[in-house]
């Protein structure tokens, strides 16, 4: 066996050991959610801080309130009437007018308040989900770039070692210089690919830093410890999605408001407390009284225009709800199919890797007898290394897809 064949065997053994180590590292990576939760908290705090610096107050700091028993502001009316015939005769009246909520309106407002609070909760959850999506994007783009760079570094190290060994044989006249040039061409291609990956990694890191204000990306970003129960009950899980919940609550609120308007509950009970003073040359009379005006709810208080506008808005809400649910379910189904495809690819890549190694070893045995060209052997050797890289990336892609499925189900970090 020649020196070049021994070198080839050594490189293949190093490649086998390295790929086995990478596969073990990808499978044994723990799933720690604490760091991800902290990253989400930091991004939320940073988002609130940017809102304040931009002149916008967070919703939690906006002070809004409504009266529990008044349907508007109280008013005071003052009148003075004097006689044209007798200057000593006059009438003065002071009234305090209170627009009181009816019991039906009071109950309706209570329900609307509860729905409003639920809407605010879902809006916060939706913002958290949006930030989680950006964080997951930055984390996994950075991780994929890092894995690809690690694979390129490993490939480059093996080729550098092979280049050094081949150069010694070329300098001794045992091998043509074309062998060295082929290796150098492969190294140049690796360097070009590394430039793009460095840019991708830098962009992902910049996005993460902008979101969280943190300089370093967490090492443990896998979320595989969080099961996907949606495989058993997808409809129930999607019904808990913040976006679908938000649209559903908004539709309920709109329905409650229009029902209250139709029943005439928005028309207040007018209560007036009146003090009246009537005086002339003989009489000085002072009176106190109360007046109550209650609207009669006979029929609908809505006009046809208002009813038509509500029907149109209700139809749009219903269509939006159905469209959102279909989109979420379609996205989840697509991700489930991608997950199955990755599992199928992993099985095929494992078989391809075994075949590539076997082919490379067999070609190495006959290469020295000039039964196969060095270029053919090198191409098969590079194919084996690329297959190992695809296998390692496939395992990382499965973890990334798990995070994307959590995102599609509306589950934040």
C-alpha positions in Angstrom: 0.0 0.0 0.0 1.5 3.4 -1.0 1.9 6.5 1.2 -1.0 8.3 -0.6 -3.4 5.5 0.1 -2.4 5.5 3.8 -3.0 9.2 3.9 -6.5 8.8 2.4 -7.3 6.1 5.0 -6.2 8.5 7.7 -8.4 11.3 6.4 -11.4 9.0 6.1 -10.9 7.8 9.7 -10.7 11.4 10.9 -13.8 12.3 9.0 -15.7 9.3 10.4 -14.8 10.2 14.0 -15.6 13.9 13.5 -19.0 13.2 12.0 -19.9 10.7 14.8 -19.0 13.4 17.4 -21.1 16.0 15.7 -24.1 13.7 15.5 -23.8 12.9 19.2 -23.5 16.6 20.1 -26.6 17.4 18.1 -28.6 14.7 19.7 -27.4 15.3 23.3 -27.9 19.1 23.3 -30.2 19.9 26.3 -33.3 22.0 25.9 -33.1 24.9 28.3 -36.0 27.4 28.1 -34.8 29.6 30.9 -32.3 31.5 28.7 -34.9 31.9 26.0 -37.5 33.2 28.4 -35.0 35.7 29.7 -34.3 36.8 26.2 -38.0 37.3 25.6 -38.3 39.4 28.8 -35.4 41.5 27.7 -36.9 42.1 24.3 -40.2 43.1 25.8 -38.6 45.5 28.2 -36.5 46.9 25.4 -39.6 47.3 23.2 -41.4 49.2 26.0 -38.3 51.4 26.5 -38.2 52.3 22.8 -41.9 53.1 22.9 -41.4 55.5 25.8 -38.4 57.2 24.2 -40.4 57.6 21.0 -43.1 59.6 22.9 -45.5 56.8 23.2 -46.7 55.6 26.6 -47.2 51.9 27.2 -50.8 50.7 27.4 -50.2 49.9 31.1 -49.4 53.5 31.9 -52.4 55.1 30.1 -55.0 56.0 32.7 -58.5 55.4 31.3 -61.7 54.9 33.3 -65.5 55.1 33.0 -68.2 55.8 35.6 -70.1 52.8 36.9 -73.4 54.6 37.2 -73.3 57.7 35.0 -73.7 57.5 31.3 -72.2 60.9 30.7 -71.2 64.1 32.5 -73.6 65.7 34.9 -75.0 69.2 33.9 -76.3 72.2 35.7 -79.0 74.4 34.3 -79.9 77.8 35.7 -82.8 80.0 34.6 -84.1 83.4 35.7 -87.5 84.7 34.5 -88.6 88.2 35.3 -92.1 89.8 34.8 -92.4 92.5 32.2 -95.3 94.1 33.9 -94.1 93.9 37.5 -90.4 94.3 38.1 -90.8 92.7 41.5 -92.0 89.4 40.1 -89.5 86.8 39.1 -88.8 83.0 38.9 -85.5 81.3 39.4 -84.7 77.7 38.8 -81.6 75.6 39.4 -81.4 72.0 38.2 -78.8 69.3 38.5 -79.2 66.8 35.7 -77.8 63.3 36.0 -77.7 60.8 33.1 -78.0 57.6 35.0 -77.2 54.2 33.4 -80.1 51.8 33.2 -79.6 48.4 34.9 -79.4 46.8 31.5 -76.7 49.2 30.4 -74.8 48.7 33.7 -74.8 44.9 33.1 -73.8 45.4 29.4 -70.9 47.7 30.4 -69.7 45.1 32.9 -69.6 42.4 30.2 -67.9 44.8 27.7 -65.3 45.6 30.3 -64.5 42.0 30.8 -64.2 41.4 27.1 -61.9 44.5 26.8 -59.6 43.1 29.5 -59.5 39.8 27.6 -58.7 41.7 24.4 -55.8 43.5 26.2 -54.5 40.2 27.5 -54.5 38.7 24.0 -52.9 41.8 22.5 -50.0 41.5 25.0 -49.8 37.8 24.2 -49.7 38.6 20.5 -46.9 41.1 20.9 -45.0 38.4 22.9 -45.6 35.9 20.1 -44.4 38.4 17.6 -41.2 39.1 19.5 -40.7 35.3 20.0 -40.9 34.8 16.3 -38.2 37.4 15.6 -36.0 35.9 18.4 -36.5 32.3 17.0 -35.6 33.6 13.6 -32.4 35.2 14.8 -31.4 32.3 17.0 -31.8 29.6 14.5 -30.3 31.5 11.6 -27.3 32.1 13.7 -27.2 28.4 14.8 -27.5 27.1 11.3 -24.8 29.4 10.1 -22.6 28.3 13.0 -23.1 24.6 12.2 -22.4 25.2 8.5 -19.2 27.1 9.4 -18.1 24.3 11.7 -18.6 21.8 8.9 -16.7 24.0 6.5 -13.9 24.3 9.1 -13.7 20.6 9.5 -13.7 20.0 5.8 -11.1 22.7 5.3 -8.9 21.1 8.0 -9.1 17.7 6.3 -8.4 19.1 2.9 -5.4 21.1 4.3 -4.0 18.0 5.8 -4.6 16.1 2.5 -3.0 19.0 0.6 0.1 18.9 2.8 0.4 15.2 2.3 -0.2 15.4 -1.5 2.3 18.2 -1.8 5.0 16.1 -0.4 4.3 13.4 -2.9 4.1 15.9 -5.7 7.4 17.5 -4.8 8.9 14.0 -4.8 7.5 13.5 -8.4 5.2 10.7 -7.4 2.0 12.7 -8.2 1.1 15.3 -10.9 0.6 18.9 -9.9 -3.0 18.8 -11.0 -3.8 16.9 -7.8 -2.7 19.9 -5.8 -4.6 22.4 -8.0 -7.8 20.4 -7.5 -7.4 20.6 -3.8 -6.7 24.3 -3.9 -9.8 24.9 -6.0 -11.9 23.1 -3.4 -10.4 25.2 -0.6 -11.2 28.4 -2.6 -14.8 27.3 -2.9 -15.0 26.7 0.8 -13.6 30.2 1.5 -16.2 31.7 -0.8 -19.0 29.9 1.0 -17.6 30.9 4.4 -17.9 34.6 3.4 -21.7 34.3 2.9 -22.1 32.3 6.1 -20.2 34.9 8.1 -22.5 37.6 6.8 -25.6 35.5 7.6 -24.3 34.9 11.1 -23.5 38.5 11.7 -27.0 39.6 10.5 -28.6 37.1 12.8 -26.5 38.3 15.8 -27.3 41.9 15.0 -31.0 41.2 15.0 -30.7 39.4 18.3 -28.7 42.3 19.8 -31.3 44.8 18.6 -34.1 42.8 20.1 -32.6 42.0 23.5 -29.7 44.4 24.0 -27.6 41.3 24.8 -24.2 40.8 23.2 -24.1 37.0 23.2 -26.6 34.4 21.9 -27.5 31.6 24.3 -25.9 28.3 23.6 -29.0 26.1 24.5 -31.8 27.2 22.2 -33.6 23.9 21.4 -37.2 23.7 22.5 -37.7 20.0 21.9 -38.5 19.5 25.6 -41.8 21.2 25.0 -44.2 18.6 23.4 -46.4 19.3 20.5 -49.8 18.2 21.8 -51.4 19.7 18.7 -50.8 16.4 17.0 -53.6 14.9 19.0 -56.0 17.9 19.1 -55.0 20.5 16.6 -58.3 22.3 16.6 -58.3 22.9 20.3 -54.7 24.1 20.3 -55.3 26.5 17.4 -58.4 27.9 19.2 -56.0 29.1 21.9 -53.8 31.0 19.5 -53.6 34.7 20.6 -54.5 36.0 17.1 -57.6 33.8 16.9 -58.6 34.6 20.5 -58.2 38.3 19.8 -60.4 38.2 16.8 -63.0 36.1 18.5 -63.2 38.5 21.5 -63.4 41.5 19.3 -66.4 39.9 17.5 -68.1 39.1 20.8 -67.6 42.7 21.9 -69.0 44.1 18.7 -72.1 41.8 19.1 -72.6 42.9 22.7 -72.4 46.6 21.8 -74.9 46.3 18.9 -77.3 44.3 21.0 -77.1 47.0 23.7 -77.8 49.7 21.1 -80.7 47.8 19.6 -82.3 47.4 23.0 -82.0 51.1 23.6 -79.8 50.6 26.6 -77.5 53.4 25.6 -80.3 56.0 26.2 -79.8 57.0 29.8 -82.3 57.5 32.6 -82.4 61.3 33.1 -82.7 62.3 36.7 -83.1 66.0 37.6 -82.8 67.5 41.0 -84.5 71.0 40.9 -84.6 73.9 43.2 -87.1 76.7 42.3 -87.8 80.1 43.7 -90.9 82.1 42.7 -91.5 85.6 44.2 -93.6 88.7 43.7 -95.0 91.5 45.9 -97.0 89.1 48.0 -95.5 85.6 47.7 -92.0 84.2 48.0 -92.3 80.5 47.3 -89.4 78.0 47.3 -89.7 74.5 45.9 -87.6 71.4 45.7 -88.3 68.5 43.3 -87.1 65.5 41.4 -87.8 64.4 37.9 -87.1 61.1 36.3 -87.2 60.4 32.6 -87.1 56.7 31.5 -86.9 55.8 27.8 -89.4 53.3 26.5 -87.7 50.4 24.8 -90.5 49.5 22.4 -88.9 47.8 19.3 -85.4 48.4 18.0 -83.5 51.6 18.7 -81.3 51.1 15.6 -81.8 52.7 12.3 -81.5 50.7 9.1 -78.2 52.4 8.3 -76.7 51.4 11.6 -78.0 47.9 11.3 -76.6 47.5 7.8 -73.2 48.8 8.9 -73.1 46.3 11.8 -74.1 43.4 9.5 -71.3 44.3 7.1 -68.8 44.6 10.0 -70.0 41.3 11.5 -69.6 39.5 8.1 -66.1 40.9 7.8 -65.2 39.7 11.3 -66.6 36.2 10.6 -64.7 35.9 7.3 -61.5 37.2 9.0 -61.9 34.6 11.8 -62.4 31.8 9.3 -59.5 32.9 7.1 -57.2 33.2 10.1 -58.1 29.8 11.4 -57.6 28.2 7.9 -54.2 30.0 7.5 -53.0 28.8 11.0 -54.1 25.3 10.3 -52.6 25.2 6.9 -49.3 26.6 8.2 -49.2 23.9 11.0 -50.0 21.2 8.5 -47.2 22.4 6.2 -44.8 22.3 9.1 -45.9 18.8 10.1 -45.2 17.7 6.5 -41.8 19.3 6.6 -41.0 17.5 9.8 -41.8 14.2 8.2 -39.7 15.1 5.2 -36.7 15.9 7.5 -37.1 12.5 9.2 -37.2 10.8 5.8 -34.2 12.8 4.6 -32.3 11.8 7.7 -32.8 8.1 7.0 -31.8 8.6 3.3 -28.8 10.7 4.3 -27.6 8.1 6.7 -27.7 5.5 3.9 -26.1 7.9 1.4 -23.3 8.6 3.9 -22.6 4.9 4.3 -22.5 4.4 0.6 -20.3 7.5 0.0 -17.7 6.3 2.5 -17.7 2.8 1.0 -17.3 4.1 -2.5 -14.5 6.5 -1.5 -12.6 3.6 0.3 -13.0 1.3 -2.7 -11.8 4.0 -5.1 -8.8 4.7 -2.9 -7.8 1.0 -3.2 -7.6 1.1 -7.0 -6.5 4.7 -7.4 -2.8 3.8 -7.2 -3.2 1.3 -10.0 -4.4 4.2 -12.2 -7.8 2.4 -12.6 -9.6 5.6 -11.5 -8.5 9.2 -11.8 -7.6 11.3 -8.8 -10.3 13.8 -9.7 -13.0 11.2 -9.5 -11.8 10.0 -6.2 -11.6 13.6 -4.8 -15.1 14.3 -6.0 -16.4 11.2 -4.2 -14.5 12.1 -1.1 -16.0 15.7 -1.2 -19.5 14.1 -1.7 -18.9 12.1 1.5 -18.0 15.2 3.5 -21.0 17.1 2.1 -23.3 14.3 3.0 -22.0 14.3 6.6 -22.6 18.1 6.7 -26.2 17.6 5.4 -26.8 15.0 8.0 -25.7 17.3 10.8 -27.7 20.2 9.4 -30.7 18.0 9.1 -30.7 17.4 12.8 -30.4 21.1 13.6 -33.2 21.8 11.1 -35.5 19.4 13.0 -34.9 21.3 16.2 -35.6 24.6 14.3 -38.8 23.1 12.8 -40.0 22.2 16.3 -39.6 25.9 17.3 -41.5 26.9 14.2 -44.3 24.6 15.1 -44.5 26.1 18.6 -44.7 29.5 16.9 -47.5 28.4 14.6 -49.5 27.2 17.6 -49.1 30.6 19.2 -46.7 29.4 22.0 -44.2 32.1 23.0 -40.7 31.5 24.3 
